[in-house]
Amino acid sequence: MAPDYKPIACGFYDVLEAAATCRKQVYLQYFNDLRELCQGPSTINTFFTRDHAEFAQLASGEEIRLDRIIRLDDTPAPDFAEYPDFRCGC
């Protein structure tokens, strides 16, 4: 398993999978590999495992480790439930 990878809750995986199955454009907030906050509209293409860590591949080709996803639309990841919604209300 990747040294700091923490498997995500099954219920949140189901939310991610439903969005991917419907090819729904969603608003993702997540941390990249440098632990920088990233956010914006995205479509999840598929899921895969590499080095014992789970990833989502976006339509853009970007790969996001699932345990770094903070929020999908209005649904916070359980490990980030206390994080604020970083979307701008502008």
Backbone as JSON, one array per atom type, in Angstrom:
{
  "sequence": "MAPDYKPIACGFYDVLEAAATCRKQVYLQYFNDLRELCQGPSTINTFFTRDHAEFAQLASGEEIRLDRIIRLDDTPAPDFAEYPDFRCGC",
  "N": [[0.85, -1.18, 0.0], [0.45, 2.27, -0.69], [2.55, 4.51, 1.11], [1.23, 6.53, 2.7], [-1.43, 6.16, 2.11], [-4.89, 6.07, 2.66], [-7.64, 4.07, 2.74], [-10.82, 4.98, 1.33], [-14.14, 5.72, 2.62], [-16.75, 3.4, 2.02], [-19.31, 4.35, 1.34], [-18.79, 6.92, 0.34], [-17.23, 6.25, -1.83], [-19.19, 5.06, -3.38], [-20.69, 7.33, -4.08], [-18.84, 8.69, -5.7], [-18.53, 6.77, -7.71], [-21.12, 6.64, -8.78], [-21.33, 9.17, -9.97], [-19.35, 8.9, -11.92], [-20.35, 6.77, -13.45], [-22.65, 7.89, -14.55], [-21.47, 9.76, -16.09], [-21.42, 12.35, -15.25], [-20.9, 15.83, -14.95], [-19.09, 17.18, -12.36], [-18.34, 19.13, -9.41], [-15.24, 19.22, -8.16], [-13.2, 19.19, -5.25], [-9.96, 18.94, -4.12], [-6.77, 17.69, -2.94], [-3.68, 18.03, -4.55], [-0.67, 16.24, -5.58], [1.26, 17.79, -4.39], [0.07, 18.7, -2.18], [-1.5, 20.92, -2.58], [-4.44, 22.87, -2.75], [-6.89, 22.07, -5.06], [-9.5, 22.78, -7.33], [-12.56, 22.58, -9.17], [-14.76, 22.21, -12.06], [-15.3, 18.92, -13.22], [-15.16, 15.72, -14.89], [-15.44, 12.4, -14.04], [-13.71, 9.76, -15.4], [-12.83, 7.06, -15.0], [-11.83, 4.53, -12.59], [-8.91, 3.33, -10.95], [-6.27, 1.2, -9.71], [-3.07, 1.7, -8.36], [0.06, 0.84, -7.2], [-1.1, -0.06, -4.84], [-2.89, 1.92, -4.13], [-5.9, 3.77, -4.59], [-7.23, 5.47, -7.43], [-8.81, 8.14, -9.24], [-9.45, 8.78, -12.6], [-9.68, 11.66, -14.45], [-11.65, 13.27, -17.04], [-9.95, 15.04, -18.23], [-7.58, 13.74, -18.13], [-6.09, 13.92, -15.88], [-5.0, 12.45, -12.82], [-6.26, 11.52, -9.71], [-5.68, 10.77, -6.4], [-7.87, 8.87, -4.45], [-8.13, 9.25, -1.68], [-7.5, 11.85, -1.35], [-9.48, 13.47, -2.15], [-11.59, 16.04, -1.29], [-14.2, 17.01, -1.5], [-17.12, 16.33, -3.39], [-19.18, 17.94, -5.44], [-21.75, 18.86, -3.38], [-21.16, 17.06, -1.43], [-19.22, 16.14, 1.18], [-16.11, 14.38, 1.62], [-15.85, 11.79, 4.0], [-13.49, 11.91, 5.65], [-12.83, 14.53, 5.45], [-14.87, 16.04, 6.44], [-15.05, 18.2, 8.19], [-13.87, 20.25, 6.84], [-14.2, 23.43, 5.28], [-16.4, 24.42, 2.57], [-14.75, 25.28, -0.23], [-15.54, 26.67, -2.46], [-16.05, 29.6, -4.36], [-18.48, 32.02, -3.76], [-19.08, 33.82, -5.69]],
  "CA": [[0.0, 0.0, 0.0], [1.2, 3.52, -0.69], [2.89, 4.77, 2.5], [0.26, 7.31, 3.46], [-2.76, 5.99, 1.55], [-5.93, 5.62, 3.58], [-8.83, 3.74, 1.95], [-11.96, 5.86, 1.59], [-15.37, 5.08, 3.07], [-17.51, 2.77, 0.93], [-20.41, 5.23, 0.94], [-18.27, 8.0, -0.5], [-16.84, 5.62, -3.09], [-20.43, 4.89, -4.13], [-21.03, 8.64, -4.63], [-17.91, 8.91, -6.81], [-18.83, 5.81, -8.77], [-22.38, 7.05, -9.41], [-21.02, 10.3, -10.84], [-18.59, 8.38, -13.05], [-21.24, 5.94, -14.26], [-23.56, 8.79, -15.27], [-20.64, 10.71, -16.84], [-21.91, 13.63, -14.77], [-19.9, 16.83, -14.6], [-19.17, 17.48, -10.93], [-17.37, 20.1, -8.9], [-14.32, 18.51, -7.25], [-12.18, 19.86, -4.45], [-9.02, 17.89, -3.74], [-5.37, 18.05, -2.8], [-2.81, 17.37, -5.53], [0.49, 15.56, -4.99], [2.03, 18.77, -3.61], [-0.86, 19.09, -1.1], [-2.13, 22.19, -2.93], [-5.87, 22.75, -2.98], [-7.34, 22.2, -6.45], [-10.95, 22.68, -7.41], [-13.15, 22.97, -10.43], [-15.65, 21.23, -12.67], [-14.6, 17.76, -13.78], [-15.91, 14.49, -15.14], [-14.63, 11.22, -13.7], [-13.77, 8.74, -16.45], [-12.67, 5.69, -14.51], [-11.07, 4.32, -11.36], [-7.89, 2.3, -11.08], [-5.37, 1.02, -8.56], [-1.64, 1.69, -8.67], [0.86, 0.77, -5.97], [-2.03, -0.32, -3.73], [-3.68, 3.12, -3.83], [-6.98, 3.94, -5.57], [-7.21, 6.73, -8.14], [-9.82, 8.48, -10.24], [-8.9, 9.48, -13.76], [-10.64, 12.63, -14.94], [-11.72, 13.41, -18.5], [-8.76, 15.81, -18.63], [-6.41, 12.87, -18.04], [-5.51, 14.05, -14.55], [-5.24, 11.34, -11.9], [-6.41, 12.0, -8.33], [-5.8, 9.71, -5.4], [-9.2, 9.01, -3.85], [-8.08, 9.72, -0.3], [-7.19, 13.28, -1.36], [-10.68, 14.21, -2.56], [-12.22, 16.72, -0.16], [-15.64, 17.19, -1.71], [-17.69, 16.18, -4.72], [-20.36, 18.8, -5.39], [-22.07, 19.25, -2.0], [-20.92, 15.92, -0.55], [-17.83, 16.07, 1.66], [-15.54, 13.07, 1.94], [-15.92, 11.64, 5.46], [-12.26, 12.34, 6.33], [-12.72, 15.99, 5.31], [-16.19, 16.59, 6.76], [-14.91, 19.46, 8.92], [-13.31, 21.28, 5.97], [-15.22, 24.28, 4.66], [-16.55, 24.35, 1.12], [-13.86, 26.33, -0.7], [-16.06, 27.34, -3.66], [-16.33, 31.02, -4.26], [-19.88, 32.31, -3.97], [-19.17, 34.94, -6.64]],
  "C": [[0.89, 1.24, 0.0], [1.39, 3.95, 0.75], [1.84, 5.53, 3.3], [-1.16, 7.17, 2.94], [-3.72, 5.47, 2.61], [-7.17, 5.32, 2.75], [-10.01, 4.63, 2.34], [-13.17, 5.05, 2.02], [-16.15, 4.55, 1.86], [-18.64, 3.67, 0.43], [-19.95, 6.36, 0.05], [-17.79, 7.45, -1.84], [-18.07, 5.45, -3.98], [-20.87, 6.2, -4.79], [-20.14, 8.95, -5.84], [-18.25, 8.02, -8.0], [-20.13, 6.17, -9.51], [-22.14, 8.21, -10.37], [-20.27, 9.83, -12.09], [-19.48, 7.58, -13.99], [-22.16, 6.8, -15.12], [-22.81, 9.78, -16.16], [-21.06, 12.15, -16.51], [-20.75, 14.58, -14.51], [-20.14, 17.23, -13.15], [-18.17, 18.56, -10.58], [-16.53, 19.38, -7.86], [-13.42, 19.48, -6.51], [-11.27, 18.75, -3.93], [-7.64, 18.48, -3.55], [-4.57, 17.32, -3.87], [-1.62, 16.75, -4.81], [1.35, 16.49, -4.13], [1.23, 19.3, -2.42], [-1.42, 20.5, -1.32], [-3.61, 21.93, -3.17], [-6.17, 22.99, -4.46], [-8.85, 22.06, -6.45], [-11.43, 23.13, -8.78], [-14.06, 21.89, -10.97], [-14.84, 20.14, -13.36], [-15.59, 16.65, -14.08], [-14.97, 13.33, -14.84], [-14.81, 10.18, -14.79], [-13.78, 7.33, -15.87], [-11.9, 5.7, -13.19], [-10.04, 3.24, -11.63], [-7.05, 2.25, -9.82], [-3.94, 0.99, -9.07], [-0.89, 1.73, -7.35], [-0.03, 0.69, -4.73], [-2.79, 0.93, -3.27], [-4.71, 3.27, -4.95], [-6.96, 5.36, -6.13], [-8.47, 6.89, -8.98], [-9.09, 9.15, -11.39], [-10.01, 10.38, -14.3], [-10.63, 12.67, -16.46], [-10.52, 14.17, -19.04], [-7.5, 14.95, -18.68], [-5.73, 12.93, -16.69], [-5.91, 12.86, -13.67], [-5.24, 11.88, -10.47], [-6.51, 10.79, -7.41], [-7.09, 9.92, -4.62], [-9.17, 9.55, -2.43], [-7.7, 11.19, -0.2], [-8.37, 14.13, -1.84], [-11.37, 14.74, -1.31], [-13.73, 16.72, -0.29], [-15.97, 16.94, -3.17], [-19.04, 16.87, -4.69], [-20.61, 19.22, -3.95], [-21.78, 18.14, -0.98], [-19.46, 15.9, -0.11], [-17.39, 14.63, 1.86], [-15.54, 12.95, 3.46], [-14.68, 12.12, 6.2], [-12.05, 13.85, 6.27], [-14.03, 16.69, 5.67], [-16.11, 17.94, 7.46], [-14.34, 20.58, 8.06], [-14.44, 22.14, 5.41], [-15.3, 24.01, 3.16], [-15.78, 25.54, 0.57], [-14.34, 27.03, -1.97], [-16.32, 28.8, -3.37], [-17.81, 31.25, -4.57], [-20.11, 33.43, -4.97], [-20.06, 34.6, -7.82]]
}
